[in-house]
Amino acid sequence: MLRRRLAGTNVAVVEGDATAMPLPDASFSAALAFMMLHHVPAGLQDPLLREAARVLRPGCVFAGMDATPNPVWDLYHPFDDRNPVDPATFGERLEAAGFVAVRVTPRSRASAGEPARGREAEGVSASARRT
Protein backbone atom coordinates (compact mmCIF):
# COMPACT_ATOMS: atom_id res chain seq x y z
CA MET A 1 0.00 0.00 0.00
CA LEU A 2 2.79 2.47 0.90
CA ARG A 3 4.75 1.57 -2.23
CA ARG A 4 1.65 2.21 -4.35
CA ARG A 5 0.83 5.47 -2.60
CA LEU A 6 4.35 6.83 -3.13
CA ALA A 7 4.76 5.63 -6.72
CA GLY A 8 5.96 8.43 -8.97
CA THR A 9 7.50 10.43 -6.10
CA ASN A 10 11.12 10.78 -5.06
CA VAL A 11 10.62 8.24 -2.25
CA ALA A 12 11.82 4.66 -2.57
CA VAL A 13 10.07 2.16 -0.30
CA VAL A 14 12.50 -0.56 0.77
CA GLU A 15 11.47 -3.59 2.79
CA GLY A 16 14.15 -5.46 4.64
CA ASP A 17 15.93 -6.38 7.82
CA ALA A 18 16.96 -3.24 9.72
CA THR A 19 20.05 -5.08 10.98
CA ALA A 20 21.26 -5.80 7.42
CA MET A 21 19.85 -3.15 5.11
CA PRO A 22 20.34 -3.61 1.35
CA LEU A 23 21.68 -0.06 1.09
CA PRO A 24 25.12 1.39 0.37
CA ASP A 25 27.35 2.79 3.11
CA ALA A 26 26.99 6.51 3.85
CA SER A 27 23.85 6.92 1.76
CA PHE A 28 21.54 8.86 4.14
CA SER A 29 21.63 12.24 5.82
CA ALA A 30 19.45 11.24 8.79
CA ALA A 31 18.15 8.16 10.59
CA LEU A 32 15.08 8.31 12.83
CA ALA A 33 13.72 5.82 15.34
CA PHE A 34 10.56 7.08 17.03
CA MET A 35 8.58 4.89 19.41
CA MET A 36 9.78 1.65 17.81
CA LEU A 37 12.95 0.34 19.48
CA HIS A 38 10.98 -1.40 22.24
CA HIS A 39 9.42 -3.56 19.49
CA VAL A 40 12.89 -4.78 18.41
CA PRO A 41 14.20 -7.86 20.25
CA ALA A 42 16.86 -6.82 22.77
CA GLY A 43 19.56 -8.82 20.98
CA LEU A 44 18.88 -7.01 17.70
CA GLN A 45 18.78 -3.42 18.97
CA ASP A 46 22.56 -2.89 18.91
CA PRO A 47 22.99 -4.44 15.43
CA LEU A 48 20.19 -2.12 14.26
CA LEU A 49 22.03 0.90 15.71
CA ARG A 50 25.29 -0.19 14.02
CA GLU A 51 23.47 -0.56 10.73
CA ALA A 52 21.92 2.91 11.10
CA ALA A 53 25.43 4.31 11.64
CA ARG A 54 26.72 2.44 8.59
CA VAL A 55 24.16 3.91 6.19
CA LEU A 56 24.53 7.46 7.54
CA ARG A 57 26.95 9.88 5.92
CA PRO A 58 29.75 11.10 8.24
CA GLY A 59 28.54 13.89 10.49
CA CYS A 60 24.86 13.17 9.87
CA VAL A 61 22.26 12.72 12.60
CA PHE A 62 20.50 9.84 14.32
CA ALA A 63 17.50 10.97 16.38
CA GLY A 64 14.98 8.95 18.29
CA MET A 65 12.59 8.65 21.15
CA ASP A 66 10.98 5.73 22.91
CA ALA A 67 8.78 5.04 25.90
CA THR A 68 9.99 3.41 29.09
CA PRO A 69 7.88 1.07 31.23
CA ASN A 70 5.36 2.58 33.60
CA PRO A 71 1.84 1.54 34.60
CA VAL A 72 0.20 3.38 31.71
CA TRP A 73 2.69 1.93 29.20
CA ASP A 74 1.80 -1.51 30.52
CA LEU A 75 -1.88 -0.87 29.68
CA TYR A 76 -1.00 -0.13 26.04
CA HIS A 77 1.32 -3.13 25.66
CA PRO A 78 -0.35 -6.12 27.35
CA PHE A 79 0.56 -8.63 24.59
CA ASP A 80 3.12 -6.55 22.75
CA ASP A 81 6.89 -6.74 22.38
CA ARG A 82 8.46 -5.08 25.38
CA ASN A 83 12.20 -4.53 25.09
CA PRO A 84 12.59 -1.03 26.53
CA VAL A 85 15.67 1.10 26.03
CA ASP A 86 17.47 1.86 29.29
CA PRO A 87 18.31 5.60 29.34
CA ALA A 88 21.27 4.90 31.67
CA THR A 89 23.08 2.75 29.08
CA PHE A 90 21.71 3.98 25.75
CA GLY A 91 24.42 6.60 25.26
CA GLU A 92 27.17 3.99 25.59
CA ARG A 93 25.31 1.75 23.15
CA LEU A 94 25.10 4.57 20.59
CA GLU A 95 28.83 5.28 20.98
CA ALA A 96 29.64 1.59 20.55
CA ALA A 97 27.56 1.63 17.34
CA GLY A 98 29.76 4.39 15.90
CA PHE A 99 28.06 7.61 16.95
CA VAL A 100 29.62 10.69 18.57
CA ALA A 101 28.20 13.81 20.21
CA VAL A 102 25.66 11.53 21.85
CA ARG A 103 22.95 13.16 23.91
CA VAL A 104 20.46 10.98 25.79
CA THR A 105 17.72 12.60 27.84
CA PRO A 106 15.31 10.73 30.08
CA ARG A 107 12.00 12.53 29.65
CA SER A 108 8.89 12.96 31.69
CA ARG A 109 6.04 15.28 30.86
CA ALA A 110 5.26 15.60 34.52
CA SER A 111 8.78 16.87 35.24
CA ALA A 112 8.38 19.40 32.41
CA GLY A 113 5.23 20.76 34.04
CA GLU A 114 2.88 18.91 31.72
CA PRO A 115 0.36 16.33 32.92
CA ALA A 116 1.38 12.74 32.25
CA ARG A 117 -0.78 11.40 29.42
CA GLY A 118 -0.81 8.02 27.76
CA ARG A 119 2.07 5.78 26.90
CA GLU A 120 4.34 8.69 25.98
CA ALA A 121 4.42 10.15 29.48
CA GLU A 122 7.88 8.80 30.27
CA GLY A 123 10.73 7.70 28.09
CA VAL A 124 14.04 8.56 26.53
CA SER A 125 15.07 10.80 23.68
CA ALA A 126 18.44 10.67 21.96
CA SER A 127 20.46 12.34 19.27
CA ALA A 128 23.92 11.60 17.91
CA ARG A 129 26.13 12.11 14.86
CA ARG A 130 27.94 9.50 12.82
CA THR A 131 31.72 9.62 13.08
C-alpha positions in Angstrom: 0.0 0.0 0.0 2.8 2.5 0.9 4.8 1.6 -2.2 1.6 2.2 -4.3 0.8 5.5 -2.6 4.3 6.8 -3.1 4.8 5.6 -6.7 6.0 8.4 -9.0 7.5 10.4 -6.1 11.1 10.8 -5.1 10.6 8.2 -2.3 11.8 4.7 -2.6 10.1 2.2 -0.3 12.5 -0.6 0.8 11.5 -3.6 2.8 14.1 -5.5 4.6 15.9 -6.4 7.8 17.0 -3.2 9.7 20.1 -5.1 11.0 21.3 -5.8 7.4 19.8 -3.2 5.1 20.3 -3.6 1.4 21.7 -0.1 1.1 25.1 1.4 0.4 27.4 2.8 3.1 27.0 6.5 3.8 23.9 6.9 1.8 21.5 8.9 4.1 21.6 12.2 5.8 19.4 11.2 8.8 18.2 8.2 10.6 15.1 8.3 12.8 13.7 5.8 15.3 10.6 7.1 17.0 8.6 4.9 19.4 9.8 1.6 17.8 12.9 0.3 19.5 11.0 -1.4 22.2 9.4 -3.6 19.5 12.9 -4.8 18.4 14.2 -7.9 20.3 16.9 -6.8 22.8 19.6 -8.8 21.0 18.9 -7.0 17.7 18.8 -3.4 19.0 22.6 -2.9 18.9 23.0 -4.4 15.4 20.2 -2.1 14.3 22.0 0.9 15.7 25.3 -0.2 14.0 23.5 -0.6 10.7 21.9 2.9 11.1 25.4 4.3 11.6 26.7 2.4 8.6 24.2 3.9 6.2 24.5 7.5 7.5 26.9 9.9 5.9 29.7 11.1 8.2 28.5 13.9 10.5 24.9 13.2 9.9 22.3 12.7 12.6 20.5 9.8 14.3 17.5 11.0 16.4 15.0 9.0 18.3 12.6 8.7 21.2 11.0 5.7 22.9 8.8 5.0 25.9 10.0 3.4 29.1 7.9 1.1 31.2 5.4 2.6 33.6 1.8 1.5 34.6 0.2 3.4 31.7 2.7 1.9 29.2 1.8 -1.5 30.5 -1.9 -0.9 29.7 -1.0 -0.1 26.0 1.3 -3.1 25.7 -0.4 -6.1 27.3 0.6 -8.6 24.6 3.1 -6.5 22.7 6.9 -6.7 22.4 8.5 -5.1 25.4 12.2 -4.5 25.1 12.6 -1.0 26.5 15.7 1.1 26.0 17.5 1.9 29.3 18.3 5.6 29.3 21.3 4.9 31.7 23.1 2.8 29.1 21.7 4.0 25.8 24.4 6.6 25.3 27.2 4.0 25.6 25.3 1.8 23.2 25.1 4.6 20.6 28.8 5.3 21.0 29.6 1.6 20.6 27.6 1.6 17.3 29.8 4.4 15.9 28.1 7.6 17.0 29.6 10.7 18.6 28.2 13.8 20.2 25.7 11.5 21.9 23.0 13.2 23.9 20.5 11.0 25.8 17.7 12.6 27.8 15.3 10.7 30.1 12.0 12.5 29.7 8.9 13.0 31.7 6.0 15.3 30.9 5.3 15.6 34.5 8.8 16.9 35.2 8.4 19.4 32.4 5.2 20.8 34.0 2.9 18.9 31.7 0.4 16.3 32.9 1.4 12.7 32.2 -0.8 11.4 29.4 -0.8 8.0 27.8 2.1 5.8 26.9 4.3 8.7 26.0 4.4 10.1 29.5 7.9 8.8 30.3 10.7 7.7 28.1 14.0 8.6 26.5 15.1 10.8 23.7 18.4 10.7 22.0 20.5 12.3 19.3 23.9 11.6 17.9 26.1 12.1 14.9 27.9 9.5 12.8 31.7 9.6 13.1 
